[in-house]
Amino acid sequence: MKLVKEEIEIETRKLYEVIDITEKVEAVLEKSKIKNGILFANSLHNTAALIIQENDSSIFKDLEKSLEKIFPLNEKYEHSYEGNINATAHLKNCFLGNSISVPIENGKLQLGTWQRIMFIELFEARNRKVVITIIGE
């Protein structure tokens, strides 16, 4: 059994920016030479999210509208010392999650036809990091 760990960097530019990181993740997998196993991706941030979804801007516009309804900026939040935008970013992260796992078979990620690995900025422009951990043989 082999374990490979690598960090990828992402530079975001704005709130609700959605970045397809699938190719970066696939590059880590290819470099690992692992053919069968599992890949874990974990965002190192409480104000960003990782999801598996189709890369379609209409989905992300609907997601943004839905998140704004669930976590409105004009609500009173206990975690408001950095502003409501920060408080809601933390809550959105709790809702969406900050990690994903994907099986690996024959050196390829086992994603559905339209599935992609998406990083979502929930706060403000930042340099972000995602740790990729691959276990297999």
N, C-alpha and C positions, 0 to 999 in steps of 0.2 A: 504494500500500500504506500502510495506517495502523497505528500501534502505540499502544495505550492500556495504561496501567499504573495500578492502584489497589490500595490496601491495605485489607483488611477486618479488623476486630477481633473477637475471640471471647473471651469470659470463661468459663473452665471452673470447675467446682465440685468435681471429684473425679477420682480415678483411674478409668480406663475409661469416663469419660463420652463418649458419642458424640453429636455435634451435627450435624444436617443443615444444611449451609450452602448448599444448592442455590439457595434464593431470594435470598440475598445475592449469590451469583455471577451469577445471572440479572439482578439489578438493575444490576450493573456492566456486563454485556453490553448491556442495553437502553440504558443511558446512553451507551455507546460509539458507538452507531449503526452498528456493523460488522455487515454482513449475512452475509458468507461469509469463513471463515478458520479460525483455531484459537485456543483458549483454553488457557492454562497456569495452573495454580494451584500455588503453592509455599508450604508451611509454613516459617516462619523459625525452626523449633525442632527440636532433635535429640531431644526427648522427647515428641513428638506425631506423629501420622500423618495422612495424607490418603488416602482410598480412594474408589472408586466401588462402591457396594453398595446393595442394597435396604434401606430403613429399617424393619427388623424386629428387635425387641428379642431374639427368640430366636436370631437369627444372631449378635448381639453377645455374648450370654451364652456361646454356643458358642465364639466367637472368644476371649473372655476365658479360658475354661477351657483352650483349646488353647495360648494364649500362656503361661499359667502352667505348663503341662506342659513346654513347650519351654525357657522361661526361668524356672526356679524361684527364688524369693526366697532359699531356704536354700542355694543353690549358692555356691561360692567364686568371686568375680569379681576380676579385676585392677583394674577401674575402680570400686573400692568406697569411695573416700575420701569420697563424698557419700552413701554407703549403698547397699545392694543394690537398693533400689527405683529409684534413679537409674540404676544400672548396667543393670538389666533394661530400663528405659525406653529407653535408648540402643540396646540390642540389638533391642528390638521395633520401633523406628523403622527400623533397618537391614533388618529382615524385611518390614515393611509398606510402607515408603517415605514420603516427605514431599512428593511432587508427583504431579499428574495432568495429563493433556491431554485435551481434548474438542473434536472438530470442531464448527464452527458452519456451519449452512446456513439461509438465509432468516431470519437473525436469531435462530435458536433453537439451543440446545445439542443436539447429536445424542446423546442418552442413550437407552438402552433403556427399555421400558415401566416397569420398576420401579427403574431405576437412579437413584441420588441421590449427591450429593457429600457425603461424611461426613468430619468432623474428629474424631479420636480422641485424647483426653488419655491419655498413658501414664505420667504422673508424679504431679503434684499440682495443685491449683487454681492457675490462673495466668491472666494476661491474655496472649492469644496473638495473633499476626498471620499473615495469609495474604496473599501478594502475588498478584494476578490480573493476568496479562499477556495481552492480546488482540492478535493480528496478523491483518489482513485488509483487506477493502474493503467 
